[in-house]
Amino acid sequence: MSGLNQKTISSKINFSGVGLHNGSIANVTIKPSDPNTGIVFKRVDLKKNNLIFPNFSNVSSTSLNTTISNEFGASVSTIEHLMGALFGLGIDNVLIEIDKNEVPILDGSAKEFIEKIKDVGLKVSNSPIKIIKINKKIEFKDGEKEISISPSKLRLDIDFELKYKNPIIGVQRNKVNVYEDDLREIFNSRTFCLYEDIEKIKKNGLAKGGSLSNAVVVKEKEILNEGGLRNSKEFVNHKILDCIGDLFTCGYRMIASVKCSQGGHYLTNQLLRKVFENKENFSIVEIQERNLPHTVINRSLLRSIA
């Protein structure tokens, strides 16, 4: 069996924690599933119409998180860190059962998701993976914010730039090759906010579960979290984690070059909508061992997070 075949987890994973925005404790079970079933969320607290597919067209909100909904109004929010972990580990098929409407934030990064998946290991099927190949450059702009996606041969590059007036965050930029680079710092980077924005965020009914245990808080020239940052580019690295998770709402891994300045969930979702509105913009390629090298999957990832 090849690393280019579809993968799921070897056995179920359980975890629980508080939702960053709703402040409620959620229990989650991730279960193995069959080839070609994809990633599926199931709201087990609802008796019917409770399956929700993490597809870009089902994204119903991008306000400080990515929320997906089905046609019956059932939703799951803050899916991006878990989706980023699944993408990074090359997992194609799992069923995610959850008893609330928000994925637990845990420590604010994808670190715990990665560790739990590593603990149980992966199961490789006999079915080949499918990959989205971008054929044409597509751009989306929102004022000074912009994002683009371009063709690439065998890579998924994400080039992300962050611009803040805050002197601690400032201008940060990082570029990663998702399938070949050591992504530990990406997966370990936590969500963040400015101290002066907290009151406004909470007035909008968000961040009810936010704390220094699950988010980096910056107050003027100071990091309020004990121990400071986990890495020197933690702010932009977290944005790259979000971007990876949001890109996975295309349904497959991807061959492309993504460039973003001051973006976030909204820009990534709008970009995907623009890409998939025209079939000439992309191709879906079924990968066979003989026609694509192993660099399409991240050979170094399991080693790098060991």
GIRAZI-V829098 format. One record per pair of residues at least 6 apart in sequence whose C-alpha atoms are under 7 Angstrom apart, sorted by the first residue. I is the first residue (numbers start at 0). J is the second residue. D is the distance in Angstrom with one decimal. If there is no record, write none. Layout:
BEGIN
{{I	J	D} {I	J	D}}
END
This chain:
BEGIN
{{0	123	6.9} {0	125	6.2} {3	127	6.2} {3	128	6.0} {3	286	6.9} {3	288	6.6} {4	123	6.4} {4	124	6.0} {4	125	6.1} {4	126	5.3} {4	127	4.1} {4	128	5.1} {5	34	6.4} {5	91	5.7} {5	123	6.0} {5	124	5.5} {5	126	5.7} {5	127	5.7} {5	128	5.0} {6	89	6.9} {6	90	5.1} {6	91	5.4} {6	92	6.5} {6	121	6.5} {6	122	5.6} {6	123	4.5} {6	124	6.0} {7	31	5.5} {7	32	6.4} {7	90	5.4} {7	91	6.1} {7	92	5.1} {7	93	6.0} {7	121	5.8} {7	122	5.3} {7	123	6.7} {8	31	5.2} {8	119	6.9} {8	120	6.0} {8	121	4.3} {8	122	5.5} {9	31	6.5} {9	119	5.9} {9	120	5.5} {9	121	4.9} {9	122	5.0} {10	30	6.6} {10	31	6.2} {10	119	6.1} {11	28	6.6} {11	29	5.5} {11	30	4.5} {11	31	6.3} {12	28	5.5} {12	29	5.1} {12	30	6.7} {12	115	6.9} {13	27	5.7} {13	28	4.5} {13	29	6.5} {14	26	6.0} {14	27	5.4} {14	28	6.6} {15	24	6.8} {15	25	5.5} {15	26	4.4} {15	27	5.9} {15	103	6.5} {16	24	5.2} {16	25	5.7} {16	26	6.9} {16	103	4.8} {16	104	6.9} {16	105	5.9} {17	23	5.3} {17	24	4.3} {17	25	6.2} {17	103	5.0} {17	104	6.3} {17	208	6.2} {18	24	6.3} {18	25	7.0} {18	101	5.6} {18	102	6.1} {18	103	4.5} {18	104	5.5} {18	208	5.8} {19	103	6.8} {19	104	5.5} {19	206	5.3} {19	207	6.3} {19	208	4.4} {19	209	5.1} {20	205	4.5} {20	206	3.9} {20	207	5.0} {20	208	5.6} {20	209	7.0} {21	205	6.6} {21	206	6.8} {21	207	5.5} {21	208	6.4} {22	207	4.7} {22	208	3.9} {25	97	6.8} {25	98	5.9} {25	99	5.3} {25	102	6.9} {25	103	6.2} {26	97	5.8} {26	98	5.8} {27	95	6.9} {27	96	5.6} {27	97	4.5} {27	98	6.9} {28	95	5.9} {28	96	5.1} {28	97	6.6} {29	93	6.6} {29	94	5.7} {29	95	4.5} {29	96	6.2} {30	93	5.7} {30	94	5.1} {30	95	6.3} {31	93	5.0} {31	94	6.4} {32	92	5.5} {32	93	4.9} {32	94	6.2} {33	92	6.5} {34	92	6.3} {34	124	6.9} {34	126	6.5} {35	92	6.9} {36	92	5.8} {37	91	5.6} {37	92	4.3} {37	93	6.5} {38	52	7.0} {38	53	7.0} {38	91	6.7} {38	92	5.1} {38	93	5.1} {38	94	6.1} {39	50	6.9} {39	51	6.2} {39	52	5.2} {39	53	6.8} {39	93	6.5} {39	94	5.0} {39	95	6.0} {40	50	5.8} {40	51	5.1} {40	52	6.2} {40	94	6.0} {40	95	4.7} {40	96	5.9} {41	49	5.5} {41	50	4.6} {41	51	6.2} {41	95	6.0} {41	96	4.7} {41	97	6.2} {42	49	5.1} {42	50	6.6} {42	96	6.0} {42	97	5.2} {42	98	5.6} {42	99	6.9} {43	96	6.1} {43	97	5.8} {43	98	5.2} {44	98	4.8} {44	99	6.8} {48	71	6.5} {49	73	6.3} {51	68	6.2} {51	69	5.4} {51	74	7.0} {53	67	6.1} {53	248	5.4} {54	248	4.4} {54	249	5.9} {54	250	6.4} {55	248	5.0} {55	249	6.1} {55	268	6.1} {55	271	6.7} {55	272	6.8} {57	67	5.3} {57	68	5.6} {57	69	6.6} {58	65	6.8} {58	66	5.6} {58	67	4.3} {58	68	6.4} {59	66	5.7} {59	67	5.4} {59	68	6.0} {60	66	5.1} {61	264	5.4} {61	265	5.2} {64	76	6.8} {64	77	5.0} {64	264	6.6} {65	76	5.8} {65	77	5.2} {65	78	6.1} {65	79	6.2} {65	264	6.3} {66	74	6.8} {66	75	5.7} {66	76	3.9} {66	77	6.0} {66	78	6.8} {67	74	5.5} {67	75	5.5} {67	76	6.3} {68	74	4.1} {68	75	6.6} {74	100	5.9} {75	100	4.5} {75	101	5.2} {76	100	6.2} {76	101	4.6} {76	102	6.3} {77	101	6.0} {77	102	5.7} {78	102	6.1} {79	241	5.6} {79	244	4.6} {79	245	5.9} {80	108	6.4} {80	109	5.2} {80	240	6.8} {80	241	6.3} {80	244	6.0} {81	109	6.3} {81	112	6.4} {82	244	4.5} {82	247	6.6} {83	240	6.0} {83	241	6.8} {83	243	5.2} {83	244	3.6} {84	109	5.9} {84	112	6.4} {84	113	5.9} {86	244	6.9} {86	247	6.4} {86	252	7.0} {89	296	6.8} {104	213	6.7} {105	213	6.3} {106	212	6.1} {106	213	4.2} {107	189	4.6} {107	190	5.3} {107	213	4.4} {107	214	5.5} {108	186	6.2} {108	187	5.5} {108	188	5.4} {108	189	4.4} {108	190	6.5} {109	186	4.9} {109	187	6.1} {110	186	5.5} {110	187	5.0} {127	285	6.6} {127	286	5.9} {127	287	6.2} {128	285	6.0} {128	286	5.6} {129	251	6.4} {129	283	6.5} {129	284	5.4} {129	285	4.3} {129	286	5.8} {130	251	5.5} {130	252	5.1} {130	253	5.3} {130	254	7.0} {130	283	5.7} {130	284	5.2} {130	285	6.4} {131	251	6.3} {131	252	6.3} {131	253	4.6} {131	254	6.1} {131	281	6.6} {131	282	5.8} {131	283	4.8} {131	284	6.3} {132	253	6.0} {132	254	4.9} {132	255	6.6} {132	281	5.5} {132	282	5.1} {132	283	6.2} {132	284	6.9} {133	149	6.4} {133	150	4.9} {133	254	6.5} {133	255	5.7} {133	280	6.1} {133	281	4.5} {133	282	6.5} {134	150	5.4} {134	280	5.1} {134	281	5.0} {134	282	7.0} {135	149	6.0} {135	150	6.0} {135	280	5.2} {136	147	7.0} {136	148	5.6} {136	149	4.2} {136	150	6.6} {137	147	5.6} {137	148	5.4} {137	149	6.6} {137	274	6.6} {138	146	5.8} {138	147	4.2} {138	148	6.5} {138	270	6.8} {139	145	5.8} {139	146	5.5} {139	147	6.3} {139	270	5.8} {140	146	6.4} {144	260	5.7} {144	261	5.1} {144	262	5.7} {145	259	5.8} {145	260	5.4} {145	261	6.9} {145	262	6.4} {146	258	5.6} {146	259	4.2} {146	260	6.4} {146	262	6.9} {146	266	6.6} {147	257	5.7} {147	258	5.3} {147	259	6.5} {148	255	6.5} {148	256	5.5} {148	257	4.5} {148	258	6.5} {149	255	5.7} {149	256	5.1} {149	257	6.5} {150	255	5.0} {150	256	6.2} {151	254	5.9} {151	255	4.7} {151	256	5.8} {152	254	6.9} {153	254	6.0} {153	295	6.1} {154	176	6.6} {154	178	6.7} {154	254	5.4} {154	255	6.3} {154	295	6.6} {155	176	5.7} {155	177	5.6} {155	178	6.6} {155	253	6.4} {155	254	5.1} {155	255	4.9} {155	256	5.6} {156	174	6.9} {156	175	5.6} {156	176	4.5} {156	177	6.2} {156	255	6.6} {156	256	4.7} {156	257	5.9} {157	174	5.5} {157	175	5.5} {157	176	6.7} {157	256	6.2} {157	257	4.8} {157	258	5.9} {158	173	5.9} {158	174	4.1} {158	175	6.6} {158	257	6.2} {158	258	4.7} {158	259	6.2} {159	172	5.6} {159	173	5.6} {159	174	6.2} {159	235	7.0} {159	239	6.7} {159	258	5.9} {159	259	4.9} {159	260	5.9} {160	171	5.8} {160	172	4.3} {160	173	6.7} {160	235	6.9} {160	259	6.2} {160	260	4.6} {160	261	6.1} {161	170	5.5} {161	171	5.1} {161	172	6.2} {161	235	6.0} {161	260	6.2} {161	261	5.0} {162	169	5.8} {162	170	4.5} {162	171	6.6} {162	261	6.2} {163	169	4.8} {163	170	6.2} {165	219	6.5} {166	220	6.3} {167	220	5.6} {168	234	7.0} {171	232	6.8} {171	235	6.0} {172	235	6.4} {173	235	6.8} {178	294	6.3} {178	295	5.9} {178	296	5.2} {178	297	3.9} {179	294	6.5} {179	297	5.1} {179	298	6.6} {179	299	6.1} {181	299	6.6} {181	300	6.2} {181	303	5.7} {182	300	6.8} {183	303	6.7} {183	304	5.9} {184	230	6.7} {185	236	5.0} {185	237	6.1} {185	239	6.8} {185	240	5.8} {186	240	6.4} {188	229	6.8} {188	233	5.1} {188	236	6.1} {188	237	4.9} {189	214	5.9} {189	215	6.5} {189	233	7.0} {189	237	5.8} {190	214	5.1} {190	215	6.2} {190	237	6.2} {191	214	5.1} {191	215	4.4} {191	216	5.7} {191	234	7.0} {192	215	6.4} {192	216	5.2} {192	217	6.4} {193	216	5.7} {193	217	4.9} {193	218	6.1} {194	216	5.9} {194	217	5.6} {194	218	5.0} {200	206	6.6} {201	207	6.7} {211	224	5.8} {215	224	6.2} {216	222	6.1} {216	223	5.7} {216	224	6.7} {217	223	6.1} {238	263	6.9} {242	267	6.8} {245	264	6.8} {245	267	6.6} {274	280	5.9}}
END
